[in-house]
Amino acid sequence: MIPTSGSYRLANVRLHRSLTPGLAATFDGDGFALADISVADGKIADLAAHDRAVAQPDAIDLAGRIVLPCFVDCHTHIDKGHIWPRKPNPDGTFMGALNATGADRAARWSAEDVARRMDFSLRSAYAHGTKALRTHLDSVPPQEEISWPVFEAMRDKWRGRIDLQAACLLGIEGVRDKKWFEKLAKRVAAAKGVLGVVTYMVPDLEELLDQVFAQAIKHGLDLDFHADETDDVAAISLKKIAEASLWSGFEGNILVGHCCSLARQPDLEVLDTLDKVAKAGLAIVSLPMCNLYLQDRRNNETTPRWRGVTMLHEMKARGIKVAVASDNTRDPFYAYGDLDMLEVYRMATRILHFDHPVGDWPRAVAATPAEVMRLDGAGTLAAGCSADFVVFKGRSWTELLSRPESDRIVVRGGRAIERQLPDYAELDELMV
């Protein structure tokens, strides 16, 4: 369908208003318009409303199939990915995941092991249509000396296919060792990474956040937090992060993930937190599949009673940037997943109600995370941008989100890629 050389025109495709800035067309109630895409020299030469009355003998008629920009996955853990066969979560709980992962990391995470699992994950993401990805890297000693060089080599290897970013990951208590944490911040800065920690309601949380912000300012780093991944109503570290940002005068980008406990808190507490988050300019990413899996898991005789996700609708209503992402894949924190952002959006639509109306929710897997990650030209379709998009068979949201779309066509630089998913058997020798 997609020519292997030369310029071409895709006619009668469905494009979404939220992802096609500047397209002058008539959009329907779900935000779609029929349009034509002209591609030349690997870039989008033109986007124009489709005119049924004008004959286009050389165009490829896609009969109303949906075309979306390639995805941007802003919160993943590809250093952990695919360890489930050798270290499963014994009970499906958060603590079970934490303990199992820590044990596996200490015993098995050599440079070769991490590199092979990372590459496997990236081949999956690429085949599914992801263009850019941020991964967290467990950076507790001595793992930071292993994983960061592996990441830098992987970023070079995948340059031109997936734009890779990395954020360090450690519990906030690690910041108490000021000398070591500053050394880590320098290491992250040298790798052009992002400074990240997991926040808990420790007694010295505010002091530790001050140190995190100070190091980010000193080294010119953006920030990425895990926060409040719990149903404990007393977990308010999202608010503390917003307050720390405001009093520090921090001017970089801040992304905060999870924020699950917010949905359990009293209304006045929620409103106060959201006002501060909006004022501080924080962006929020929800991880609907992983949090649905982990949160409110009690025992095999009790049904979960809440969804584990945060309050994205209320956030977006205040102008807060919001996204959804893959999070973990086939590790103790989430036994499933394949870094397929269409699956993430499908599940998010069902779990978080990204429908009726759809509005601009598709930005949550493309344009918005691209902005947070400072990726110019990613996450949208516009004239002059690289021709990076995914062609689906679905012609409406209900068609697109009802099937896996395993035969989607991923186009990069104007050409269809070979969509070969890696075989799990490739990792067998790492699992013994």
C-alpha positions, 0 to 999 in steps of 0.5 A: 500500500505504501510506495517504497520510493518516490512521493505519494498521496494518501487520499480519504484518510481520517485524521483527528483534530487534536493531532493535526494543527492547522488542518482546515477541514470539517470535523465530525463529533468524534473529532475526525475529518476526511483528508489527504496526506501528501508525502515527499522526501520523507516528510509530510508535504501537505495536509488538505481536506479530502474533496470527493468531487475532485478526481485524484488518479494517482492517489492511494484511496484509504477509504476512511481509515484512521491515520495517527501520528507515531506514539510517544511513550513517556513513562516506561521501565525497559530496564526491568522489562521481561524478567517475569519468567524468572522472577514473578510477583508472588502475590500481585501486590506492590510490595511483592513487586518491589521485593521481587524486582530488588532481588532480581536486580541484585542477582541478575542485572548485568550489562548484557542482561539489561541490554538484551532485555532493553533491545527486545522491548524497543523492538516491540515498541518500534513495531507497534508504532512508537517514535519516542520513549522515556524509560526510568533506570533503577539507579540504586548502587551499584546499578547506576554504574551498569545501567546508564552506560547500557542506556547510552549505548542503546540510545545510539543504537536506536537513534533515528528509530526511537528517540530515547530519554532516561530518568534515574529512579531511586527512593527519596530516602537515597537523597539523604546521602548528599554526596552520592546524590550529587554524583548521581545528578552529575552522571545523569546530566552527563548522559543528558538524562532526567533527574527522577525519584520516588516520593514517599511520606517520609518525615523529611520529605520537604527537605529532601525535595529541596535537595532534588530541586537544587540539584536539578537547577544546578545541573539544568535537568528536567524532573520526573517523579513517581508519586503516591502509588498507593490508596493511602489518603495520607499520601500527599507527595504530589502536593509537596512536589508542587509546593517545592517547585513553587518555592524553588522557582524551578523553570524546567519541565516536571512530570509526575507519574501515578498520583493514585491516592489523589482519587481517594482523598477528600474534595477540599484536599483534592482541590488544593492539590490540583490548584497547586499542581496547575500553578506550578505547571506540573504535567501528570502521567497516569499508568492505567494498566499497571495501576489497575493491576497493582492497586486495591489488590488485597487477596484472592477472595476480595474483589478490587473496588477502585480503578487505581488511576488518578483524576485526569479529567479534573486535571485537564479541566485546569489546564494541567498537561496529562498523558498516559503511558505503558509503564512496566511490561512483563515484570513483577509490577505488571505481568503483561503489556508489550509497549503498544501505545494503542493498547494503552489508549484503548485501556485508558479509554475504558478505565478513565473514560476518554470518550463521550466526548472524545475531545482531545484525549488522543493528545495523551499518547502523542502530542502532550508527552512530546511537549513534556519530553521537549520533542519538536515535531513529534506527536502531531501531523503537520506539513514539514514534519517527518512522515511518521504515522500509523495507518489503521484499518479502523474508520471510527473510534469504536472500530479502532479500539475494538480490535488489536489492529495487529496488521497496522502499517507503521510509516517512518520517514515516509516508508512502511517499516518491517513490523517484526515483533521479537520472539519471546524465545529469544530471552529464554537463556536469560530466564534460567 
